[in-house]
Amino acid sequence: MLQQNSDRVPMPKSRMELVRWIGEQLELTVPDRPLIHGNATPLDYLEHAFFEAPTGVRDCICWANRGGGKTFYGALATLLDLCFKPGISIKIVAGSLDQAGRMHHHLVHFLQTPAISRVWGPEVGARHIRLVNDSDVEILAQSQTSIRGTRPQKLRCDEVELFDPEVWNAAQLTTRARRCGGVLVRGAIEAFSTWHRPGGLMSRLLEDAVGPGPSRRTFRWGVIDALEACPLARDCGACDLEEECEGRAQAVNRVPGHVRIDDAIHQKRRTDLATWRSEMLCLQPSRRDAVFPEFDVDAHVRVFDPPASGVTWVGGMDFGLRAPTVFLWAYIASDGMVCVVDEHVATEAAVDQHVDAVNRAPWPRPEWVGADPAGNQDCFVAGISPVRQWRARGFRVRTSASRIDHGLRRIRALLAPAVGPTKLMIHERCRRLIASLAMYHYPDDNPWTRAPAKDGYDHAIDALRYMVIHIPQVEVRTSVRQYA
């Protein structure tokens, strides 16, 4: 009887029908319009997760503030899949079993709603739930054994910033497509998290979600998008959220969120600006362990055309084989401004291939190139050092043994001189360098070390470092690291 009842419940076919079903069956409203330009809403995520588009990217990231409802809406998406896609298998894994249990708790609450329980007859266990239509969901421990032994249609990963990277990598091969009732469910992995730190797993996922051919869709919302309806009588000018909100929470045609305005105000008053921007507004990762907290995309990244004359063209290069070789083009203006115009990034290529790529670029040949001094060592395959190979092709290559921290201080002196405006500008096409300046960080397990982490963001920084140590008249200032 229960199976027959569930078969008779019409499946929502549109965004508006989805809203109506959630409202009628669960008495819930879901914010449908962001207050911050460029952000998304929980309803955007639910629409993507529920409606199985035959083409396009299925994996996604929900990047939201602390207390922004990521786990709650992940549970709601799970309920919708269980009810309307018979036979679907869903796995929930989180940074800890306690965190995964929170999504399970929300899901059980939904299933206890009389209208849901009566039609779908859930069997609820501590870590496993099955509905009468044979759909099921299970909580998994974050371990190689649990992940590798599963074949779900959907894997929902809560607080991925806390994941072991090896477990995350193993999870990428788990999902399988399956026809569930009348719906072809394509395998999908969904990640939910705030963005805690530069260089973490969320950094990598968000990099993959931008640019040409993204592998994931990103749904981002912050505390302002999740605010409750603000009374029209409230004075915006006297509100601590006015700078971010600009009165938009008072709009009469929006579906309000669940965050109380007074709670958000008290949270803002208790914390520092960097934490507020990263944990609550979702504008950036925490800069606590960043090597270059001075770097600001708005201040240092531009679109510009190099002048036809009157500048000195220079380059920076970090050698690699399995790791990428990075070559940077830059010019030094008459006022000392260093402008990085373009980058070449490639792996598993011979030196001659890199040289050919640089020669094909539309930029003038640099007057000199600062390079990794390790490139003076003869290659056991070619029998000649990379530096000598570049010099043989007509490049003037400079190398100098110097401590890493010396080069980092020189970069900081360009980013934020003690006197005057910035002396470093980067063209927006230099995506690897921009990401590296933002993500280059000190290790989490030993944040007081002098050596930054070598996890992929160091190569472009090394190329820049080898360049700037050969630029004269860069005043080096001592930078004190800030810890939140």
N, C-alpha and C positions, 0 to 999 in steps of 0.2 A: 504493500500500500504506500509506504514511504517513497519507494522508487517511482511509482506511478505519479505521486504528487510532485516529486522533483522534476520529472519529465514534463509536467504541465506548466511549470513556471517559465514564462517567456524570458529569454535571455536579452539583456539590454543590447540594443543595436547601434546606439549613438551616444555621444557625450551627454546629451540632455536626458536620455532614458537612463543612463548610468546614475546621474544626479538624482533623478526621481526615485529609482530603486533604493539607493542608499538612504534617501530621506524617508521613504515610506516604511522600509523594513527595519532600519536601524535608528531612525530619528536623528540622523546626523546631517550636518551641512559641511561641505568641503570648500575651502577658499578657492575661488576660480579666477581671480585676477590679481597679479602681483602689484604691490605698491611701489616697488623699486624697479626702475627701467632695466631691462635685460634679464631679470629674474624670471623664474617659472613659479608654478603653484602646485600644491599637492594633487589637485585635480588633473593637471597636465600629466603628472606621473601616473596616476591611476588609469587615465585614458590610454597611455602608451602601454602599460603593463597588461591591461585587460584585453584590449582589442588586438587580435593577432594579425597584424599586417603581413601580407604574403611576401613583401620585399622590404628592404631597408634594415637599418641597424636595430637589433633587439636588445642587446646588452645595454645597461644604463647605470648611471650614478645618481643617487640622491644626496646632494651636498646641502646640508641644512644646519641651522644653528642648534646649539644645545637646548633641549626642551622644545625643539621645533616640530616634533611629531614624526620624525623619520620612522621610528620603530612602529608607531601606531599605524601609519599609512602603509607600511610594509605588511602588517597584519591584515589590514583591510583589503589590500591587493590579493593576499593569500586566500582570504575568505571568498572573494569573487571568483578566483580561479577554481577553488574547490567546489563551489556550488554549480558553476555553469560549464565546467570542462570535465565530464565524467572520466574517471580513470587517471587523471593527472597525478603525477608524483612531484612533490615539492619538498625540498630540504632547506632548513634554516640553520645557518652556522654563524657564529659571532665571535668577537674577540675573546669572549668567555662564555661558559655555559649560563652564567647568571644573566648576561646580556641577551643571549638567545631566549632565555626563559621569559624575558619581558615581552618579546613578540608573541610567544606562546600564550602568555597571560592575556594579552589583548585579544588574541584570536579566540580563546576559550570564552571570554566575555561576549564576543559577537555571537558565537555559536549557542550561547545560553539564551539569546533573545528568543522569545516564544515563537515568533514567525519563522525563524531559521531552524530552531530545534525541531519544530513540528514537521517541517517539510523534508529536511535533510538528515535527521536522526543521527547526529554525530556520536561516535564512540571515542571518548576522550581519555587518553592516558597521560602519564607524566611527561613523556617525550614523543608521543605518537598520537595522531588523530586520524580517524577514518570516517568518511561519510557513507551514507547508504548507496551512493552512486559510484562507489569504489575509488573515489579520489582520496588521497591521503597526503599528510604532511608529517615530517619527522625533524626533530632537533638533533643536530650532530655536534659532537665535540670537535674543536679545532685541532685536528691531527691528521697526519698523512694517512693513517689506516682508515679513519672514518670517511675521508674525502675520496680516496682512491677506490673504495668499494661501493660507490653509489652511482646510479644512472638516472637522475631525475630529469624532468622536463625543465624545471626552474630551480635555480639555486639562489636563495636570498641571503646576502652576507651583511650582517649588521656590525657597525663600527669597524670597517676594514682597516682603518688606520692602525688598529691594534693587532692585525693579523701577522702571523709569521709569513714572510714572503714566499718561503718554499711551499707552505700549505696553499697559499693563494695560487701559485703557479700550478700546483697539482689540480686545483679546482677547475682550471680552464679546460680540462679534457673530460669533464664528467657529464655534461648535459647531452640529452638526446631528444630529437624531435619525435612526436607521436601524435596520432589522430585521437583526440579525446572527444567522444561523441561526434558531433558534426564539425568540430573545430580542429584544424591542424595547428598544433602548438609547436612552434620552433624553439629549440633549446635556447635558454637565456640565463645569464648571470646578472643579478642586480646587486649593486653595492650601495650601502648606506653609511654615511659618516659625516662628522665635521672634518675640517682640515687642520690637524693639530700642529704639524711641523713641516718645515721645508725638507725636501729629500725623502719623505716617507712614501708609503705605498699610495696614498691619495695623490701625491704629487705626480707619480708615474701614471696613474689612471686618468687624471685630468689632462695631462699632456697628450695621452692617446685619444682623448675625446675632442680635440681641436684640430684645425688644419684640414687639408684635403684627405678624403677617405677616412673619416673618424671611425673608430671601432666601437664607440659607445656614445650614447646620448647622455647629456648632463641636465639634470633638473635641480636648480639651485634656488633656495629661498632662505631668507634670514628672518630675524625676530620682527622686523617691521612688517614684512609680508604676513606674518602670523598673528598680528595684533587683533584684539577684539575691536568691535565698533566703538569709535570715539564719539562721545556726546558733542553735538554742535556747540553747546554752551561752554565747552572747555576752551580756555585761552591758549592757543598754540604758542604765542610769544613767551609764555611763562613755563612752557613744557620742556623738560630736558631732552625729549626726543624730537624736538622741532627741526633740528638740523638734518636728521635722516628722514623723518616722516613728511615734513613740509605740509602738514594738514591733510594728507591723503587718507589717513585712517578715518576721517570724518565723511568720506564719500558715502552717499546714501544708497548707491547702486552696487555695492560690493558685498560679497558673502564674507562675514567677519571670521577671523581666526580664533584660536583658543587661548592666546597669551594675553593675560591681563596687562593693561597699560601701566598700572602702578607697579606691578612686578618687574616689568621691563625697565622702568625708571630706577627702581631700587637696585637692580642688577648693574645698570650702567654706573650708578654712583659708587658701587662697591669695588669696581675693577679699574684697571688702567686702560688707556686708549688702544694699545696694541692688542690686548686680549679681547676687548670689545669688538674691534674690527675683524679679528680672526674667528673667535668662537661664536659671536652673536650676529654680526653683519655678514659673515662669510665673504669677505672681500679679499682675504689673503691668508696664508698660513701664519702661525705664530712665528715671530722673528726672534724668539728667545735664543736659539742656537745658530742663527744665521751668521755666516762669515761676513756678509755685507749688509748689515741692517740699514746702511745708508742708501741702498739701491731702491729707487722708486720709479716704476714704469712711467708714471705721469711726468716725472722730471727728467728722465734719462733716455727715453725712447721717443723717436720722432721719425717722420718721413721727410727726407731732405735730398737735394741734388748737390753733388760735389761741385765746387767751383772749377772753372776751366783752367785756372792758373793761380799762382800765389800760395800754393800749399805744398807740403812735403808728404809724399806717399810712403807709408811704411807697412810692415806686415808682422804678424805673429804666428807661430806654428808650434803645435805639439804633435810629435810623431806617434803613430800607433799602427798596429796590424789587426789583431782581433779587436782591440780597443780602437776607437776612431782616430784618424788623423784629422786635425782641425787646423785650418788656415784662415786667418783673418786679414782683410784689407782695411786700412784706415788711412786717414790723412791728418796732418797736424796743421791747424790754421795759424795765421800770424799772431793771434792773441793767445796761443797755447792750447786752444780747444782740441781735444783728440776725438775725432769722429770715426767710428767703426761703420764702414759702409756695407760690407758683405762678409759672408763666411762660406767656406767649403768644408763639408764634413763627410767623410767616407771611411769605410772599414774594408779590410781584407783586399787592399789594392797595393800594387807595387809603387815604388817612389816615382817612376816615370809616368804612371797614370795620374798621380796627384799633380805632378808638374804640368802635364798636358792640360788638366782641368783648370789649373790656375792660369795658364797661358791663354786659354780660350775665354776667360772671363773678360767682361767689357772694361775692366778697370786698368789704369796704368800700372806697369810693373813697379813694385815698391823700390825705393832707393836702397832699402835694407830690410831684412827680415830677422826679427829676434826669434831664436829657436831653442828647443830643449838641448842642453849640453850633452845629454845622453846620446844624442844623434851623432856625436863624434866617434862613437864606437863602431868598428867595422861590423857589417852584417855577415853572419856566417854563411848565408845563402849567396848574396851578391858579391861578397868579398871586398866591399867598399862601404864606407859609412854613409848614412843618409845625407849628412851635411855635405860631404864631398860630392854626392850625386847632384844635389841641388846647385852647388857651386859650379859643377861642370856644365849645367844647363844655363848658366849666366846669372844666377841669383847671388846677391851679396848677403851671406848669412852670418849673423852675429850670434855667438853663444857666450854665456857667462855663468860661472858657478855662483849661485847666490842662494841664501836661505829662503824657504817658502814665505815665511812671515815678512821678509823684506819686500818681496813683490806684492804681497797682499796689502801692506801699508801704502805702497805706491798707488795701487788701484783705489784704495779708500781716499787717498789725497786727491785723486781726480774726481771721484764721485762726489765728495763733499769737502772741498778745501776749507781750511780754517778761516780764510778770508776770501770773500767774493763768491760768485756763483759756481756751479758745477763746471768741470773741465772735461767731462766725458759724455759724449752723445752717441747713441747707438741707433742705427736704422732698424725699423720694425721687421725687416726681412731676416735679421740675424736671430732666428728663433731659438737656436741652441744656446747661443751666448746669453740671450735675455733670460731663458729658463734657468741657466746655470747660475747667473748672478743672483736670481731670486732663491734658488734651491740649495746652493752650496752651503754646507752646514758642518758644525762640529758634531762628533759622534754622540748619540744619546747616552751610551753606556759610560762615557767618560767625557763630559762636556767641558772639562777644564783643560783638556789636552791642547797643545799648540798646533797639532796637525788636523786639518779638516778631514772629513770622511771621504774616502775614495769609492764612491758608488755611482760613477758615471757623469756627475756634474763637474768633475775636476778638469776634464780635458779642454773644454773651451776656456775655462778660467786660466789654465796653464798657458794656453796660447796667448791670452791677453797679458798674463804676467810676464812672459818672455818678451813681449813687445814693450811694455811700459818701463821695464828696468833699463832699457836702452834709450829711452827718451830723456834728454837732458832737462834740467831745471824743473823737475817734479818735486815740489816740497813735500816731504813725508811728515805726516803728523801722527802721533800716537793715538790709537783709537781704543777706548776702554769698552770692553764687551759688556753688554747690558743683559741682565737676567731677570725674567719676570718671576 
